[in-house]
Amino acid sequence: MDTILNWYTDLMDNKGDPRVQDWPMMSSPMPTLAICVTYAYISRVLGPRLMENRKPFELRSVLIVYNLAQTIFSAWIFYEYLMSGWWGHYNFRCQLVDYSRSPMAMRMANTCWWYYFSKFTEFFDTLFFVLRKKNEQVSTLHVIHHGIMPMSVWFGLKFAPGGHSTFFALLNTFVHIVMYFYYMISAMGPKYQKYIWWKKYLTAFQMVQFVLIFSHQLQVLFRPSCQYPRVFVFWIAMHGFLFLFLFSDFYKARYKNNNSERKAKFANGLCMAVMDDSSSLNGKHGYKQDAGSEVPSSYASSAADAFVRKRPLS
């Protein structure tokens, strides 16, 4: 135990970036870990239990203001990442961390702290779902995504507040600008829904983000001269793979399955039209269908095809 304690103390006090040592929440990972665990418990257990016998809150005005604030906040962080390195100063192929106290290096470290802070403000996404009793939205994907990000970003801020891996945060804040803007329009009511027809593509956009993240990280492995710490390369790439896998499952479940269901309903609807269309012929020729008989789905598809061929599209 003494060996573990000494290793932990040395890691926190001597291996971390001394510039951020005295910044809020940065002396120890325990407060961040405690908040993340509390968040997961409230999201999945306590929150739904407290709301079980209560009416859902509307919160439309609150949601509009919150999502507008998050859009502006994300845009500011994105701008700061550009101005503190990624707009003409950083090398996309290999960028070491600048641990100096130069204005540019301190601006990057400060931006990293605000990005870390933004991971906590995103917890309100889940809180609003719980208060509105939208428990189906508080999925495993949602809780994992929000629950592990503050802890993950804490390590990056503690030991490497700048350099190559901040490309991950740059992309993520850009995605959040688009995402929270979409949420804001969505909260404004039904008459604005026509402006967010691109909802399906938002998830695809997030998935592209993760492909770019782990591709950008792993390309460092093919550059032996790049001395950026490999532990952060693998750490960020692992997150990219994890979230890509989770979001891919969500995309398939949400959109691919829905498309299949819509096609099946369309086929059955056409089948019923075929049966209605032929009922007059059945009457003329004395044919009769047993009441309550079901039409097999395979027949529905073939009947639908026959119906489409029989009746040209108008």
C-alpha positions as CSV (number, residue, x, y, z in Angstrom):
1,M,0.0,0.0,0.0
2,D,2.9,2.4,0.8
3,T,4.3,1.7,-2.7
4,I,1.0,2.4,-4.4
5,L,0.5,5.6,-2.3
6,N,4.0,6.8,-3.1
7,W,3.5,6.1,-6.8
8,Y,0.2,8.0,-6.8
9,T,1.6,11.0,-4.9
10,D,4.6,11.2,-7.3
11,L,2.3,10.9,-10.3
12,M,0.0,13.7,-9.0
13,D,2.6,16.1,-7.7
14,N,5.6,15.5,-9.9
15,K,4.4,14.1,-13.2
16,G,1.5,16.5,-13.8
17,D,1.7,19.8,-15.5
18,P,2.7,22.3,-12.7
19,R,0.9,25.1,-14.5
20,V,-2.5,23.5,-13.8
21,Q,-1.8,22.1,-10.4
22,D,-3.7,24.8,-8.5
23,W,-6.5,25.2,-11.0
24,P,-10.1,24.2,-9.8
25,M,-10.5,20.4,-9.6
26,M,-7.0,19.6,-10.9
27,S,-5.1,18.6,-7.7
28,S,-6.8,15.2,-7.6
29,P,-9.0,13.1,-9.9
30,M,-11.3,12.1,-7.0
31,P,-13.7,15.0,-7.2
32,T,-14.2,14.4,-10.9
33,L,-14.6,10.7,-10.4
34,A,-17.2,11.2,-7.6
35,I,-19.2,13.6,-9.8
36,C,-19.2,11.2,-12.7
37,V,-20.4,8.3,-10.5
38,T,-23.1,10.5,-8.9
39,Y,-24.2,11.5,-12.4
40,A,-24.6,7.9,-13.6
41,Y,-26.5,7.0,-10.4
42,I,-28.9,9.9,-10.7
43,S,-29.4,9.4,-14.4
44,R,-30.3,5.7,-14.3
45,V,-31.7,5.2,-10.8
46,L,-32.5,8.1,-8.5
47,G,-33.8,10.6,-11.1
48,P,-36.4,8.2,-12.8
49,R,-37.4,7.0,-9.3
50,L,-38.1,10.5,-8.1
51,M,-40.1,11.4,-11.2
52,E,-42.0,8.1,-11.3
53,N,-45.2,9.5,-9.7
54,R,-44.8,13.1,-10.9
55,K,-45.9,14.9,-14.0
56,P,-43.2,15.6,-16.6
57,F,-42.0,19.2,-16.7
58,E,-42.3,21.1,-20.0
59,L,-39.1,23.2,-19.8
60,R,-39.4,24.6,-23.4
61,S,-38.1,28.0,-22.5
62,V,-35.4,26.6,-20.3
63,L,-34.3,24.2,-23.1
64,I,-34.1,27.0,-25.7
65,V,-32.0,29.2,-23.4
66,Y,-29.8,26.3,-22.3
67,N,-29.1,25.0,-25.9
68,L,-28.4,28.6,-27.1
69,A,-25.9,29.0,-24.3
70,Q,-24.3,25.7,-25.1
71,T,-24.0,26.6,-28.7
72,I,-22.3,29.9,-27.9
73,F,-20.1,28.3,-25.3
74,S,-19.0,25.5,-27.7
75,A,-18.4,28.1,-30.5
76,W,-16.1,30.1,-28.1
77,I,-14.1,27.0,-27.1
78,F,-13.7,26.1,-30.8
79,Y,-12.5,29.6,-31.5
80,E,-10.0,29.5,-28.6
81,Y,-8.6,26.1,-29.8
82,L,-8.1,27.6,-33.2
83,M,-6.4,30.8,-31.9
84,S,-4.2,29.0,-29.4
85,G,-2.7,26.6,-31.9
86,W,-4.8,24.9,-34.5
87,W,-5.1,27.9,-36.9
88,G,-1.7,28.0,-38.5
89,H,0.5,27.2,-35.5
90,Y,0.1,23.5,-34.9
91,N,1.3,20.7,-37.1
92,F,-1.5,18.2,-37.9
93,R,1.0,15.4,-38.3
94,C,2.8,15.8,-35.0
95,Q,2.4,18.4,-32.4
96,L,4.2,18.3,-29.0
97,V,2.9,19.9,-25.9
98,D,4.3,23.3,-25.1
99,Y,4.8,23.3,-21.3
100,S,6.2,26.9,-21.2
101,R,4.3,29.8,-19.8
102,S,4.3,31.7,-23.1
103,P,1.0,33.5,-23.8
104,M,0.1,31.0,-26.6
105,A,0.9,28.0,-24.4
106,M,-1.1,29.3,-21.5
107,R,-4.0,30.2,-23.7
108,M,-4.1,26.6,-24.9
109,A,-4.0,25.2,-21.4
110,N,-6.7,27.6,-20.3
111,T,-8.9,26.5,-23.3
112,C,-8.3,22.9,-22.3
113,W,-9.7,23.7,-18.8
114,W,-12.8,25.3,-20.2
115,Y,-13.3,22.3,-22.4
116,Y,-13.0,20.1,-19.3
117,F,-15.6,22.3,-17.6
118,S,-18.0,22.0,-20.5
119,K,-18.2,18.3,-19.9
120,F,-20.0,19.0,-16.7
121,T,-22.4,21.5,-18.2
122,E,-23.4,18.8,-20.6
123,F,-24.8,16.8,-17.7
124,F,-27.8,19.1,-17.9
125,D,-28.8,17.3,-21.1
126,T,-29.6,14.2,-19.0
127,L,-31.2,16.2,-16.2
128,F,-33.7,17.7,-18.6
129,F,-34.5,14.3,-20.1
130,V,-35.2,12.9,-16.6
131,L,-37.3,15.9,-15.6
132,R,-39.4,15.6,-18.8
133,K,-39.7,11.8,-18.2
134,K,-37.9,11.1,-21.5
135,N,-36.3,8.1,-19.9
136,E,-35.9,6.3,-23.3
137,Q,-33.4,9.1,-24.2
138,V,-31.3,8.3,-21.1
139,S,-29.8,5.2,-22.9
140,T,-26.6,3.3,-22.1
141,L,-24.9,5.2,-24.9
142,H,-26.0,8.5,-23.5
143,V,-24.9,7.8,-20.0
144,I,-21.5,6.2,-21.0
145,H,-20.8,9.1,-23.4
146,H,-21.4,11.8,-20.8
147,G,-20.3,9.9,-17.8
148,I,-16.7,9.1,-18.8
149,M,-15.8,12.2,-20.7
150,P,-15.0,14.5,-17.7
151,M,-12.7,11.8,-16.2
152,S,-11.0,11.3,-19.6
153,V,-10.5,15.0,-20.2
154,W,-9.2,15.5,-16.7
155,F,-6.2,13.2,-17.4
156,G,-5.4,15.1,-20.6
157,L,-5.6,18.4,-18.9
158,K,-3.5,17.2,-15.9
159,F,-0.6,15.8,-17.9
160,A,-0.8,17.2,-21.5
161,P,-2.9,20.4,-21.8
162,G,-2.1,21.0,-25.4
163,G,-0.4,19.4,-28.4
164,H,-1.6,16.6,-30.7
165,S,-4.5,15.2,-28.7
166,T,-6.3,18.6,-28.5
167,F,-7.4,18.0,-32.1
168,F,-10.0,15.7,-30.5
169,A,-11.4,18.5,-28.5
170,L,-11.3,20.9,-31.5
171,L,-13.5,18.5,-33.5
172,N,-15.8,17.7,-30.6
173,T,-16.6,21.3,-29.9
174,F,-17.4,21.9,-33.6
175,V,-19.8,18.9,-33.5
176,H,-21.4,20.3,-30.4
177,I,-22.0,23.7,-32.1
178,V,-24.1,21.9,-34.7
179,M,-25.7,19.5,-32.2
180,Y,-26.8,22.1,-29.7
181,F,-28.1,24.4,-32.5
182,Y,-30.2,21.5,-33.6
183,Y,-31.5,20.9,-30.1
184,M,-32.4,24.6,-29.7
185,I,-34.4,24.6,-33.0
186,S,-36.1,21.3,-31.9
187,A,-37.1,22.9,-28.6
188,M,-38.8,25.8,-30.3
189,G,-41.8,23.7,-31.3
190,P,-43.5,21.9,-34.2
191,K,-43.6,24.8,-36.6
192,Y,-39.8,24.8,-36.6
193,Q,-39.4,21.1,-37.3
194,K,-39.1,21.7,-41.0
195,Y,-35.8,23.4,-40.5
196,I,-34.2,20.3,-38.9
197,W,-34.8,17.8,-41.6
198,W,-31.1,16.8,-41.3
199,K,-31.6,15.1,-37.9
200,K,-30.6,11.7,-39.4
201,Y,-27.3,13.2,-40.7
202,L,-26.4,14.6,-37.3
203,T,-25.6,11.1,-35.9
204,A,-23.7,10.3,-39.1
205,F,-21.7,13.5,-38.6
206,Q,-20.8,12.5,-35.0
207,M,-19.6,9.1,-36.3
208,V,-17.4,10.8,-38.9
209,Q,-16.0,12.8,-36.1
210,F,-14.8,9.7,-34.3
211,V,-13.2,8.3,-37.5
212,L,-11.3,11.5,-37.9
213,I,-10.2,11.4,-34.2
214,F,-8.7,8.0,-34.1
215,S,-7.2,8.3,-37.6
216,H,-5.5,11.6,-36.6
217,Q,-4.2,10.0,-33.4
218,L,-3.0,6.7,-34.8
219,Q,-1.1,8.2,-37.6
220,V,1.5,9.4,-35.0
221,L,2.5,5.7,-34.6
222,F,3.9,5.7,-38.1
223,R,6.1,8.7,-37.3
224,P,8.9,7.4,-35.1
225,S,10.4,10.9,-35.0
226,C,7.3,12.3,-33.3
227,Q,7.9,12.2,-29.5
228,Y,4.3,12.9,-28.5
229,P,3.4,10.6,-25.5
230,R,2.0,7.4,-27.0
231,V,-0.2,6.8,-23.9
232,F,-2.4,9.7,-24.9
233,V,-2.4,8.6,-28.6
234,F,-3.8,5.2,-27.6
235,W,-6.1,6.8,-24.9
236,I,-7.8,9.1,-27.4
237,A,-7.9,6.6,-30.2
238,M,-9.6,4.1,-27.8
239,H,-12.3,6.7,-27.1
240,G,-12.8,7.2,-30.9
241,F,-13.2,3.5,-31.4
242,L,-15.6,3.1,-28.4
243,F,-17.8,5.9,-29.4
244,L,-17.9,5.0,-33.0
245,F,-19.0,1.5,-32.1
246,L,-21.7,2.8,-29.7
247,F,-23.0,5.5,-32.1
248,S,-23.0,2.9,-35.0
249,D,-25.3,0.7,-33.0
250,F,-27.5,3.6,-32.2
251,Y,-27.6,4.6,-35.8
252,K,-28.6,1.1,-37.0
253,A,-31.2,0.7,-34.3
254,R,-32.7,4.2,-34.8
255,Y,-32.7,4.5,-38.6
256,K,-32.0,1.2,-40.3
257,N,-34.7,-0.6,-38.3
258,N,-37.1,2.2,-38.7
259,N,-36.6,2.1,-42.5
260,S,-37.2,-1.7,-42.5
261,E,-40.4,-1.1,-40.4
262,R,-41.6,1.6,-42.8
263,K,-41.0,-0.7,-45.8
264,A,-42.9,-3.5,-44.2
265,K,-45.8,-1.2,-43.4
266,F,-45.8,0.1,-46.9
267,A,-45.8,-3.4,-48.3
268,N,-48.7,-4.5,-46.1
269,G,-50.6,-1.3,-47.0
270,L,-50.1,-2.1,-50.7
271,C,-51.2,-5.7,-50.1
272,M,-54.4,-4.5,-48.6
273,A,-54.9,-2.2,-51.5
274,V,-54.4,-5.2,-53.8
275,M,-56.9,-7.3,-51.8
276,D,-59.4,-4.4,-51.9
277,D,-58.8,-3.9,-55.6
278,S,-59.5,-7.6,-56.3
279,S,-62.5,-7.9,-54.0
280,S,-64.9,-6.8,-56.8
281,L,-63.4,-9.5,-59.0
282,N,-63.8,-12.1,-56.2
283,G,-67.4,-11.1,-55.9
284,K,-68.0,-11.5,-59.6
285,H,-66.4,-14.9,-59.8
286,G,-67.7,-16.2,-56.5
287,Y,-64.4,-16.3,-54.6
288,K,-64.5,-15.7,-50.9
289,Q,-61.7,-15.0,-48.4
290,D,-62.1,-16.5,-45.0
291,A,-62.8,-13.8,-42.3
292,G,-59.8,-13.1,-40.1
293,S,-57.3,-14.8,-42.3
294,E,-53.8,-13.2,-42.2
295,V,-51.6,-12.3,-45.2
296,P,-48.1,-13.6,-44.9
297,S,-45.4,-11.0,-45.0
298,S,-43.7,-12.7,-47.9
299,Y,-47.0,-12.5,-49.8
300,A,-47.3,-8.9,-48.8
301,S,-44.0,-8.1,-50.4
302,S,-44.8,-9.9,-53.6
303,A,-48.3,-8.5,-53.7
304,A,-46.9,-5.0,-53.2
305,D,-44.5,-5.5,-56.1
306,A,-47.3,-6.8,-58.3
307,F,-49.4,-3.8,-57.3
308,V,-46.6,-1.3,-58.2
309,R,-46.2,-3.0,-61.6
310,K,-50.0,-3.0,-62.1
311,R,-50.4,0.7,-61.3
312,P,-47.9,3.3,-62.5
313,L,-46.8,6.0,-60.1
314,S,-48.8,9.2,-60.5
